[in-house]
Amino acid sequence: ESRGRELAGTVQEAYEVRRDIAENIALAGRLLEEREGQQAKDKLQGLVDNISLKYLYSNNKIADAVLADKAKLCGEYGIRLDGRLELPDNIPLTGARLCVVLANILDNAIRACRQMADVKEPQPYIRLSTKEQSGFLIIRQENSFGGVIEDRRSGVFSEHGLGLGIVRSITEETGGMLITEQQDNRYITTVGVK
C-alpha cells in the first residue's frame, strides 16, 4: 500500500511537470509574438535543461510511473539509469502486466548494482531499450554485475528468483520469451512479448 501511494505521488509529480512545461511553452510563444526572442530562447532552454528526460522515460504513462519510481531508487543508490522506452500503441501487455515486467527486471538490476556498492568506477548502471522485431516487442535491460548470481533455492536470498519467474510466466502466456545472460561484468535480461 505504501509503494502504491509513492507510485501515485510520482505519477502526480510527472503530471505537474508536464503542466508546467505546457505553461512555459505558451509563455515562450507569447514572448516570440512580442519579438522577445532571447527571453523566449532562454525560457525554452530552461525547460529543456529542467526536464532532460528526468520525468519522461517513455511514451507510456504506466511505464513512466514505474520508471520514475525506479529512477528515484537508482538515484538514492548511486546507480545510473539510462534509456527511453518507445512502446507501441498496441502494446501486447495490459498496463498491470507491463508494470510487473518492468518492476521485476528493474528490481533485480538494482539489487545487482547495489551488491557492487564498493565499486565507484565505473559507476554501476542500468540501461533499458525497446524495439519491435518480427512481431515481438523486445524490452532489453542491461546492468552492471559483480559476477555472483543469487540462488533462491539455497534459502540465503529470500527475495530473489520470484520476479523472473513471474516475468517468464507472463512472456510465455503471450507466446514470447525471457532470456537472461551474463557477459563479463554485465547481466542482460531480454523480454519478448507478442
Steps between C-alpha positions, in 0.01 A plus 500: 500500500786736584668432163165567331477842663861576403427396142185715491705793631760448228230493232347821641843666501550404135162648407588824679832520316320449169252776589790734583661414167181590313471832687863588429466415132194725481697780666789450258250524213367833633856628538571409138185681388624806689838462327678417825705229331782475753262473795298234315818310417613517864159379622500205258860409582411504870221254427730268310759515777235444768333195356793342312309173512490520879131417508428378148640152459258371240193579297285295740355632828523168682860442392582859600361447848700179555817647349473822701464295818800282414703805388447647845642183657790500256578859597499408869744213439730680254394288202484662155173419319511557123247448229171610358235243413299546182202273546246436222141618544383139467735364767435128549482531880236645729611794711525281808715241325727766352543638852585153636754429224680835531495505880639147530783532249598838646483376859741219408733744324495743794577213739795390285635855479464550875715192558772699326480777762877510544554554125520871418654484153334429275177606662245216524244540223173375357413546131156443354389488139209377293450404139249317286635199317323222309167570671652516849543791735851456637593662832874478565652584836873493568664569833833494679562167658751381757499141380297337780154371418275456801335160532157513661498125555791528742276692740767766545335759278131495579387773258683393186366274231127556524507808275657335198266203543203737482647677196563163330138398564369823348722472193407137441129585523548745211700252291817689583821425683733606780874474443764580762871497436822598669779661298808601699377760751163545330172323561247521219130426522302486177122479512306428183122521495264445209 
